[in-house]
Amino acid sequence: MLHPSRDDKIPVVNNFMDPGHEPGKGLYFADGKRKVDYVLVYQYRRPSSVHDSPGQHRLSVISNGSFPRVGSKEPEGVKEEHAEVVLDIGPTDPAEGEKLMIREEFEANLREAGLEMERDNEHKVHGQGFIRVHAPWQVLSREAEFLKIKVPTKKSYELKEDKGLSATMSTIWRKMNQPFQPSIPHLQQQSRTKFLSHSFSRDKLHLYNIESKDTFFDNATRSRIVYEILRRTACTRTCQTMGITTLIAKGVYDSAFPLHDGDFKGDNGQSQGKNDRQLLHDEWARYGAFYKYQPVDLIRKYFGEKIGLYFAWLGVYTQLLALASLVGIIVFLYGCFTIDSNVPSLEMCDEKQNFTMCPLCDRACDYWHLSTACGTARASHLFDNPATVFFAIFMSLWAVMFLEHWKRRQNSLNYSWNMTGMEEEEEHPRPKYETILLQKRQRKRRNRKNKSEPGDEKLTWRDRLPGYFINISSILLMFGVTFSAVFGVIVYRITVSALLAMSSDPQIKSNMRVTVTATAVIINLVVILILDEIYGSVAVWLTELEIPKTETNFEERLILKAFLLKFMNAYAPIFYVAFFKGRFAGRPGDYVYIFNDYRMEECAPGGCLIELCIQLSIIMLGKQLIQNNVFEIAIPKLKKLFRSLKEKKRAPEERVEQTGRALRQWHLDYNLEPFDGLTPEYMEMIIQFGFVSLFVASFPLAPLFALLNNIIEIRLDAKKFVTELRRPDAVRAKDIGIWYNILSGMGKFSVIINAFVISFTSDFIPRLVYQYMYSETGTMHGFIDHTLSYFNVSHFKEGTAPSGSTVTVCRYKDYREPPWSAQPYQFSKHYWSVLAARLAFVILFQNLVMFMGVLVAWVIPDVPKNISEQLKREKTLLVDVFMNEEKEKLQLIQSLFSKEASQPRPQQPQQSQLPQDASEPQLPHLAQTDDPTAAGATIPLSSRSRTRPRAASFSQFTRQASMSPRSDAGRHTAV
C-alpha cells in the first residue's frame, strides 16, 4: 500500500461551519486565500479501526471537536496531543481498500505536479469525501505555456474608426440596439483600444500586464489547467491507468468538476457587484430577457469556447429564422388572399360540375361527389400556390446564407477570443480503450508465442471487427423497426378509413380524411418520441463497441449514428406521405391490396400536399413542445425531487448533523446534475433545421414556429446551464465540429427534396402543363376535369362494387385512357407530358439553386474584411514588439562590453570582492537559484557579461527563484 509521508498529507479540515461564517462563500481553502480550482468527490467507508501507523490510512479526530488552524507551526504535534477516537466498524471491504490505495497514489502524483489539496474530515461512517484542488502560480504559468494559452499583452493599438456615412449608420444602429443589449459592465464600457495577444511564456512575463497573479488567469482557465493535469496524471503502481476519467469510470472517484462562482441569486440590483454567474442569470438565463442579445463573451468566459460557440451558433440561427419567418408569413398570406380567386378550388367546390367519384373502399363505400372535398381543396391552396415555389428557392438560398454568415461570425469570435492559430491538442485515450488495450497486452503476455515488442500494442481492425459487425446489423435492425412503425400506422389509416367510410353519418364521412390524418400523425409523434430515446441509448452502446481511441473520435461517431437513426425516425413518416402515398394504390378495377383485404390508401382529390402539411406541422410542433416541456423541464425536476426524497430517507443522525451546518459551494454543486455534453442540444436543433429546410415547400409557417421555439429554447438552455447543471470543464474549440458538415449536407439535400416536393407532391407542374399546353383559353378553367379519368363501373371485380347503384361511369384522379379508347386504362399522353415536365423542373430547379448557392457563398467572404485587416496589423505589431525587445537586449550587451573594457580587471576576482556595478540591475533572486551560470558566483566577469543578455528578462530570475528548493509554496500544512 502506498502511503505519503507525513509532510505530504492532504490537510484535513473541519467541514462544519458556524452559522453566518462563510469565508469566500466556499470558493477558497480554509485559509481564505487559496482559490478552489477543482473538486474531486469520492465515496468512502471508514475502516475497522483508525490508528496513527504507517500501514493504515490516518484519520485523526480530536476529542473536543476542534481542529488546528491554518498557519499552525506544528499541526501534527497538535493532533497528537489529543486523544484519538478509534472506531470499530467491522471488516474493511477489499475493493474499498484498493480504491483507497489508488487515491493515495493519484493524489501523491498530483502533489508532485505542484497542485495543492485540502480535504474534509471524514466524520461519518460512510458518505462523500470532497478534495479541493488549488493550482499555485508556478503551476498555472507552467501549464499555460505548455497549452499555449493566449493572453493579452501590454501592447495595444487603436481600432480603425468608420468615417462618413458608415460611421453615421453604425452610430444609429448602436443606439437602436441599445435597449436589446444585456447589462454587462465590460460590454457597456466599449473601447476602441485592442490589446495584442500572445501565447503565454514564462520568459516574457514583462510583456503581460500582470496586476495580480491570483486574478491574471480567470476561473475557467484555472479549472481547465487543473483538468489537464488531472487528465494526464497516471497511476502506475496500484493500477495501470491514466487520468481522472479512467478513475471515475472505475469508481475510484465519484465525480470531478470545477466550482460555480457562488450563488446565482444576486443580493442587489447593481451589476457591478455581481459575480459572473449572477450576471448570466439576470441578463441571460431568465425568460424576461428573451428580447436581449446573448452575452456571448461572458458565456465563453464562464463556460469555455465550446459552449460559447454553441450558444453563438444558436443565436445566429435564431436571428436568421426571423427573416425566413417573415417571408413564410407573406407566402401564407398570399395563399389566404388568393383563395377565393383560385379556379381549381372553385371548380372542386362547384356542385354544378357534378363529378361522381369512384368509391373509396370496396363494397361498403358508395360513390361520392367531388364537391364534398371542397374544404380540403381550399386549405390545400394556402400551401400549394405559385408563391410556394419562390419560397422553396428562397429557403434553399437561406440555408447557404445561414452557413456563410455563421462562418463569418465564427471567425470573428475566434479573433476576439484569441483562438486564431490554435493548434490541435493531443488527446489521451479513453478509459474503455485503455482497458481493452490492457487486456490485450495481458493475453499476449500469457501467450508467449504471439509476443510483440513492448509499446507497440494497439487495437487493430481485427479487435474492432465484432463491434463493426454488431453496429451494421443493429443499425439495419433499427431501420427495420422504424419502417415497421411507419407500416403499422399505414395499416391503421387504411382500416380506420374503411370503418369511417361505412358510417351513415354524413358529417363523419366529410371529415374522414382530416380525422384519419390527424390521429395517425399523433400516433406517429408518440412512436417517434419513444424511439428517439431508445435510439439515443442504442447509439451510445454501438459507439462503445467500436472502441474509439479518443473522446473526439467517440463524439464524432456517436453523433453520426445518433443523427442517422433519429433522422430516419423523424422523417420516415413524412417521406412516405410526400413521395410514396398514392403512388402504388393502383386504379379502379385493379387496386393494390395488403393482407388481401385492404386497399392501399390514396391521396386526397386536392393532392397529398395538405396531408404532408398536417403531418409536418404536428410532428414538428409536438416534438418541440414535448421535448422542451417534458424532457428538459419536467424530467430534471423529477430527478431533483427523487434526490430530495432519497435524502429524507437517510439516517436521522445524518439529517440532524447536516441541518447544523451551512453547505459549502462544493456540496451545492455536487447536488446539481452532471453535464452530459452538447450532443442532445445540437441534435434537437439539427432535426428542427431539417423540418425548416427539407419540406418547407409544404409548410411555409415552419420557420415561424421554429423561431418561437428557439426564443424559448435559448433561455431554457441558459437557465439549465446556470442553475441546474454542474459547471462544465472549459474546453477550447475553434468551430462547431462535425455539426457544420451535417448542416451543409442537409442544406444541399434540401434542394433536392424541395424540387421533388414541388414536382411530384404538389400540383404546380400539372397546372403549368395544362395552362400552357392543353387549355384552350390559356387559363385554369377546366383543370379539374382534365386531371380526372373515366372508369366503367361494370369493370369492377366481382363483389367490390357498391350494390344498388345506378351509376355507370365514375371518375378518379389519374392520367389514363378512358374505357372506350383502344387502350383502356393505360397511361395517356398527358401523363407522359406531365412526367417529362416534372423531371425537367427537378433538374432545372436543382442546378439553378445550386448555382445561386455557390454564387452566394462566393460573394460572402468567410472572414470579415475588418477582421482580416486587424489580424495582419496585429502580426506586424507583434513582430515590432519582439524586434524592439531584441534591440534592447543588443544595446544592453554593447553597454556591458563597453563598461567592461573601461574598468581595470583584477587578477583573480573572488565572489566576495566583486564590486557591483551601479548601472547593472539588482538581482536579489540569484542567490536562490540552482543554476550556477545564472548566479554568476564562480565564473569570471567576462563570462558573466556574456551570459547576462540571456537573463535580460526579469521573469527568468523570478521563475528560477520560485522553482528553487527554498520555495515552500507547494508544501501542505495541516489545517
GUFINU-876577 format. One record per residue (C-alpha): x, y, z; residue in one letter. Coordinates in steps of 0.25 Angstrom, whole numbers, plus 2048, in hexadecimal, padded with zeros to 3 digits. Layout:
BEGIN
XYZA ...
END
This chain:
BEGIN
800800800M 80580E7FCL 806818808H 80B826806P 81482C810S 80E83481CR 813841816D 80B83E809D 7FE83A80FK 7F284280AI 7ED84B815P 7E184681CV 7D7852820V 7CA853827N 7BF85481DN 7B5859828F 7B2867826M 7AE871831D 7A187882DP 7A4885825G 7B2882824H 7B5880815E 7C3883811P 7C3885802G 7B687E801K 7BC8717FFG 7C58757F4L 7D28757FCY 7DA86C804F 7D986D813A 7E3878814D 7DA88180BG 7E5884801K 7E88787F8R 7DC8767EEK 7D68697ECV 7D88667DDD 7D38587DCY 7CB84E7E5V 7CD83F7E6L 7C28377ECV 7C38287F1Y 7BA81F7F9Q 7C1819806Y 7BE80F811R 7C681081ER 7D0805820P 7CE7FC82CS 7D8804835S 7DF810834V 7EE811839H 7F981A836D 802810830S 80A810823P 80280481EG 7F480A81FQ 7ED81681AH 7ED820825R 7E0828828L 7E282F835S 7D683583CV 7D983E848I 7D183A854S 7CC848857N 7C784A849G 7D2855846S 7DB85683AF 7E885C838P 7E9869831R 7F086D824V 7FE872827G 800869833S 80F866834K 80D85983AE 800853835P 803845836E 808847844G 7FB84E848V 7F3842843K 7FB83884BE 7F9840858E 7EA83C858H 7E482F85AA 7E182784DE 7D482184AV 7D5812846V 7C880D83FL 7C57FF83ED 7BC7FD832I 7BF7EF82CG 7C77E9821P 7CC7F2816T 7C77EF808D 7D47EB800P 7CE7F37F4A 7CE8007FDE 7DC7FD801G 7E07FC7F3E 7D98097EFK 7E08107FBL 7EE80C7F7M 7EB8117E9I 7E681E7EER 7F28207F7E 7FC81D7EBE 7F48267E2F 7F38327ECE 8028307EFA 8058317E0N 7FC83E7DFL 8058447EBR 8118407E3E 80B8487D7A 80A8547E0G 7FC8547E4L 7F78577F2E 7EC8507F8M 7E3850804E 7D8846809R 7CD846813D 7CE83D820N 7C783081DE 7BD831829H 7B3827825K 7B3818823V 7B181A814H 7AE82580BG 7B482E801Q 7C2834802G 7C68417FCF 7D48447F8I 7D78537F4R 7E28557EAV 7E98627E8H 7F38667DDA 7FE8707E2P 80487A7D9W 8108717D5Q 8078667D0V 7FE8707C9L 8098767C2S 8108697BER 8038637B9E 7FF8707B2A 80C86F7AAE 80A8617A7F 7FC8637A2L 80086F79AK 7F58777A0I 7F488579AK 7F38917A4V 7F38A07A2P 8008A87A2T 8038B67A6K 8048BA797K 7F78C0792S 7F28C7785Y 7E68CF781E 7DC8C9779L 7D98CF76CK 7CC8D876DE 7C28D9762D 7C18E675BK 7B68ED753G 7A98E6750L 7AD8D9756S 7B08E0763A 7A38E6764T 79C8D9761M 7A48D276BS 7A08DC776T 7928DC772I 7928CD773W 7998CC780R 78E8D6786K 7838CE781M 7898C1786N 78C8C7794Q 77F8C279BP 7828B4796F 7908B379BQ 7928AC7A9P 7968B47B4S 7A48AE7B5I 7AF8B87BBP 7BA8B57B1H 7B08B67A6L 7AB8C37AAQ 7B98C97AAQ 7BC8C779CQ 7CA8CC798S 7D18CE78BR 7DE8C8791T 7E38BA78EK 7EE8B3795F 7F78AA78EL 7F689B792S 801891792H 804883797S 8088837A6F 8168817A8S 81D8827B6R 8298887AFD 8218947ABK 81A8987B7L 81E8A67B5H 8158A77A9L 8088A47B0Y 8008AD7B9N 8008A47C6I 7FA8AD7D1E 7F78A17DAS 7FC8927D8K 7EF88E7DFD 7E68947D4T 7EE8947C8F 7E88877C3F 7D98877C4D 7D287B7CBN 7CE8747BFA 7DD8747BAT 7E286F7C8R 7D88647C8S 7DC8607BAR 7EA85F7BEI 7E78577CAV 7DF84E7C2Y 7EA84C7B8E 7F38477C4I 7E983E7C9L 7E78387BBR 7F58357B9R 7F98307C7T 7FB8217C7A 7FB8177D2C 80680D7CFT 8088057DCR 7FA8027E0T 7F38017D3C 7F78047C4Q 7EE80F7C2T 7EF81D7BCM 7E78297C0G 7DB82D7C9I 7D18287BFT 7D681A7C0T 7D681A7CFL 7C781F7CFI 7C48147C5A 7CA80A7CFK 7C28107DBG 7CF8157E2V 7C98237E1Y 7BA8267E0D 7BC8337D9S 7C583F7D6A 7C084D7D2F 7C485C7D3P 7BC8657DCL 7B286F7D8H 7B587D7DCD 7AC87D7E8G 79D87E7E9D 7958837DCF 78B88B7E4K 7918997E5G 78F8A17F2D 78E8AE7ECN 7898B57DFG 7978BA7DCQ 79E8B37D1S 7AC8B87D5Q 7AC8AF7E2G 7A78A27DCK 7AF8967D8N 7AF8917CAD 7A58867CER 79B8917D3Q 79D8997C7L 79A88D7BEL 78D88A7C6H 7888987C6D 78B89C7B8E 78B88F7B0W 7848837B8A 77788A7BAR 76A8897B1Y 7688987B4G 77589B7ACA 77089479FF 7718A1797Y 7808A379BK 78C89F793Y 79489479AQ 7A18987A1P 7A988E799V 7B789379ED 7B28917ACL 7AD8837A9I 7BA8807A3R 7C28857AFK 7BA87D7B9Y 7B78707B1F 7C28707A7G 7C3871798E 7BC864794K 7AF86879CI 7B1877797G 7B1873789L 7A486A78BY 79C876790F 7A287F786A 79E87677BW 790874781L 78F884781G 793885773V 78987A76EY 77E881776T 78188F771Q 78188A762L 774882765L 76D88F767A 76F893758L 76B885754A 75E88675DS 75B894756L 75B88E748V 75488274CG 74988A752I 748892745I 74788573DV 73C880747F 73488E746L 73588D737Y 72E880737G 723886740C 721892737F 72088A72AT 71887E72FI 70B88472AD 71188671CS 71787971BN 71087270FV 713863712P 70E864721S 70186B71BL 6FF860711E 70085671CM 6F685D725C 6EC85F71AD 6E185671BE 6DC85870DK 6E8851708Q 6E384470EN 6F083C70DF 6EB82E712T 6F8827718M 6FB81871AC 6F9812728P 704814732L 703805737C 6FD7F8732D 6EE7F4733R 6EB7FD73FA 6EF80A739C 6E5811730D 6E881B724Y 6EA829729W 6EB837723H 6F883F722L 6F184C727S 6F1845735T 700847736A 6FF856734C 705859742G 71185173FT 713857731A 712865737R 71C862742A 72685C739S 727869731H 72C87073DL 73986873CF 73986472DD 739870725N 74387771CP 74A87E727A 74E87172DT 75886F722V 75E87C725F 75F879734F 76586C731A 770873729I 77287D734F 77387373FM 77E86C737S 786879736L 78387C744W 78986F749A 796873741V 796881746M 79487C754F 7A0873753L 7A987E74DE 7A4888757H 7A887E762W 7B687C75DK 7B888B75DR 7B288C76BR 7BB880770Q 7C888776AN 7C4894771S 7C388C77EL 7D088577CN 7D689277AY 7D0899786S 7D288D78FW 7E188B78BN 7DF87E784M 7E5881777T 7F1877774G 7EC86E77FM 7F386077DE 7EC85377FE 7EF84D78DE 7F483F78FE 7E9837795E 7EA82C7A0H 7E481E79DP 7D681C7A3R 7D58137AFP 7CE8087A7K 7D980879CY 7E48077A7E 7DC7FB7AET 7DB7F37A1I 7E97F679DL 7EE7F17ABL 7E67E57AAQ 7ED7E279CK 7FA7E47A2R 7F77DA7ADQ 7F37D07A3R 8007D279BK 8087D07A8R 8017C37ABR 8037BE79DN 8127BF79AR 8117BB78CK 80A7C7788N 8127D1790K 8157DE78AS 81F7E978DE 81B7F2799P 8147FF796G 80F7FA788D 8027F578CE 7F67FC787K 7E87F8783L 7E67F4774T 7DA7F276CW 7DA7E3770R 7D87E777ED 7CC7F077AR 7C67E776FL 7BC7E1779P 7B77EF77DG 7B67F376EY 7AE7E776BF 7A57EA776I 7A47F8772N 7A07F5764I 7957EA768S 7907F3773S 78E7FF76AI 7877F7760L 77E7F176BL 77B800770M 777803761F 76E7F7761G 7687FC76EV 76580A768T 75F80575BF 7577FB763S 75180676BA 74E80E75FV 747802758F 73F800765G 73A80E764V 73780C755I 72E800759V 727808764Y 72481375AR 71E809750I 71680175AT 71080E761V 70D814753S 70580874FA 6FE80875CL 6FA81775BL 6F681574DA 6EC80B751M 6E581575BS 6D881A758S 6DB82875ED 6DE832752P 6E683B75CQ 6EF82F75FI 6F182C750K 6F483A74CS 6FF83C757N 70482E755M 71283174FR 71583C759V 711833765T 719827760V 72583075CT 72683776AA 72482B772T 72F82376AA 73882F76CV 73782F77BI 73A82077BI 746823773N 74A82E77CL 749825789V 75181A781V 75C82477DI 75E82978BL 75F81B791I 768816786L 771823787D 774820796E 777811792I 780815786Y 78881F78FG 78C814799S 78E80A78DV 797814786A 7A0815793V 7A0806795W 7A4804786L 7AF80E787T 7B5808793E 7B67FB78BL 7BF801781E 7C980578CI 7CD813787P 7DA81778CK 7D7826790T 7CC82E795E 7CB835787T 7CA82877FN 7C0823789F 7B7830788E 7B8831779E 7B4822777R 7A9824781L 7A483077AI 7A382976DL 79C81D772K 79282577AA 78F82E76FF 78D823765L 78481C76EL 77C828772K 77B82E764F 77582175FM 76C82076BN 76782F76AA 76683075BY 761822756A 752825758P 754832751I 75C82B745F 750821744Y 74582C743V 74E834739A 75382A72FF 74C81D731F 73E81F736K 73481D72AG 73F819720R 73D80A721F 72E809724A 72A805716G 71D80970FR 70E805710P 70D7F670CG 71C7F470ED 71F7F871CY 72B7F4725V 7277ED732Y 72E7EA73EI 72A7DD746F 7217DA73AN 7167E3741D 71A7F1742Y 71D7FB736R 729804737M 72681273AE 72581D730E 72882C731C 71C835732A 71683C726P 71D848729G 72B84172AG 73383C735C 73A849738L 72F84D742I 73183F749E 740842749L 73E84F74FC 73684975AI 74083E75DQ 74C84875DL 745852766S 740849771I 74D841771I 75584E772M 74D85577CL 74A849784G 759845785K 75D853789Q 753855793L 75484779AI 763847799Q 76485579FN 7598537AAN 75B8457AEV 7698417ABF 77084E7AEE 7678537B9I 75F8487C0A 76983D7C0I 7748457C7P 76A84A7D1K 76683B7D3L 7758377D5K 7778437DFK 76A83E7E7L 76F8307E7F 77D8347EDR 77583C7F7S 76D8307FBL 7798287FCK 780832805E 77483180EK 775822810K 784824815R 787820823A 78182A82DP 78E82E833E 794831826E 78883B823R 78A841831V 79884382EE 796849821Q 78C853826T 796858830G 7A085D825R 79F866819A 7A285F80CL 7AE864804R 7AF8667F6Q 7B58597F2W 7A98527F9H 79F85B7F2L 7A68587E4D 7A68497E7Y 7978497E9N 79684E7DBL 7948467CEE 7A18427C7P 7A48487B9F 7A283D7AFD 7A78457A3G 7A184D798L 79D84278ET 78E842793P 78D851791E 793851783Y 78B84577FM 77E84C783E 78185877AM 78685076FI 77984876EI 77285576EQ 77B85A763F 77684F75BG 76885275DF 76A860759V 77285D74DS 76F850747L 760850746F 75E85F747V 75686073AA 74B859740S 74A86174DF 74F87074CP 74C87275AL 75786975FA 761874761P 75787C769L 755870773F 76486D773A 76787C777L 75D87C782L 76286F787N 771874787N 76E88078FI 76987879AI 77486D798E 77F877799I 77A87C7A7R 77786D7ABL 7858687A8D 78B8747AEA 7838727BBK 7878637BBK 7968677B9F 7968727C4V 78D86C7CFT 78B85D7CDE 7988577C8L 7A68567CER 7B085F7C7R 7B58587BBP 7C48587B8D 7C98637AFA 7CC85D7A2V 7D3865797R 7CD863789A 7CE86B77CK 7C1867776D 7B585E778I 7BC852772G 7B484776AI 7A784E76CW 7AB858761Y 7AD84D758N 79F84775BI 799855759L 7A085774CS 79B849747G 78D84C74CM 78D859744G 791852737K 78784773AF 77C85173CS 77E85672EV 77B848728I 76F845732I 76885272FN 76A850720A 763843721F 75884872AV 754853721I 75584A715S 74F83D719F 747840726T 74084E722S 738851716D 74185C712F 747855706I 73984F701P 73385D702R 73E8636F9L 73D8586EFV 72F8596EEY 72F8686EDQ 7398696E2Y 73785C6DAM 7298586DBY 7208636E0S 7188696D4E 7178776DBT 7258776E2G 71E8776EFT 71C86D6FAM 70D86B6F7H 70B85C6F4G 7178576FCF 71084E706I 7088476FAD 7168466F3H 71C83E6FFT 711835701L 7108286F9S 70381F6F6Y 7008116FBF 6F58086F7N 6EF802703V 6EC7F56FCS 6FB7F36FCH 6FB7F170BF 7007E4711K 6F47DB716E 6F07DF724G 6F77EC724T 6ED7F671EA 6E27FC727P 6D57F6726S 6C87FC721G 6CE80871AS 6CA80D70CT 6D8814709V 6DE80F6FCT 6EB8176FCV 6F381D707C 6FF826708R 70D82470EY 71982D70FK 724828705D 72882A6F7Y 72381D6F0R 71B81A6E3E 70C8196E4P 70580B6E3P 70180E6D5W 70F8106CFS 7178066C8A 7208046D4Q 7178066E0P 71C80A6EEY 72B80B6E8Q 7338186EBF 72F8236E2S 73882C6DAK 7348376E5H 73B82E6EFY 74882E6E8W 74883C6E5S 7468406F4V 7508366F8L 75A83C6EEA 75784A6F3A 759845702R 76783F6FFL 76B84B6F7A 767854703F 76F84C70CV 77B84D704I 77985C701L 77685F710F 782857716Q 78C85D70CN 78786B70DL 78686B71DV 79486471EM 79A86F715F 79487A71CM 798874729G 7A7873724V 7A5881720L 7A088672EV 7AC87E734A 7B688572BW 7B089372DV 7B089273CI 7BF891741P 7C288774DD 7CA891755V 7C489F756P 7CD8AA750K 7D08B175DN 7D48A5764I 7DE8A1759S 7E48AF759E 7E58AE769Q 7EC8A1768L 7F68A675EK 7F88B2767R 7FA8AA774E 8048A176DK 80C8AD769T 80B8B4777L 8108A777EL 81C8A6774V 81F8B4778D 81E8B1787V 8278A5786F 8318AD77DM 8318B9787N 8348AF792E 8408A978BE 8458B7788K 8448BA797E 84C8AD79AK 8578B0790L 8588BE795Q 85A8B97A3L 8648AF79EI 86C8BA798Q 86B8C37A4S 8708B87ADL 87C8B57A4F 8808C47A3S 87F8C67B2K 8878B97B4E 8928BE7ABA 8938CB7B2S 8958C57C0Q 8A28BE7C5P 8A18AF7C7R 8A68A97D3P 8B089D7D2Q 8A78937DAQ 89A8987DDP 8938927E9Q 8848917EBQ 88489A7F8S 88D8A47F1Q 8868A67E5L 8808B57E5P 8728B67DFQ 8718C07D4D 8678CB7D7A 8628CA7C9S 85F8BB7CAE 8518B77CFP 84F8B27DDQ 84D8A37DCL 84889E7EAP 8448917E6H 85188C7E0L 8558877EEA 84A87D7EEQ 84B8777E0T 85186A7DDD 85786E7D0D 8668727D3P 8678797C6T 85B8827C9A 8608857D7A 86E8897D2G 8758847DEA 88187D7D9T 8838827CBI 88B88E7C6P 88589B7C4L 88789A7B5S 88088D7B4S 8758927BDR 87389E7B4S 8718957A8R 86688D7B0T 85F8997B5R 85789C7A7P 85088F7A9R 84B8947B6A 8468A17B1A 83889E7B5S 83689E7C4F 82C8937C2S 8378897C1Q 83C88C7CFF 82F88C7D5T 82B87F7CFR 8398797D4Q 83687E7E2A 8288797E2S 82D86B7DEM 83986A7E8S 8388617F3P 83786C7FDR 8298707F8S 81F869800D 81286D7F8A 81085F7F4G 810859802R 80485680AH 801859818T 7F6853821A 7EA85C824V 
END
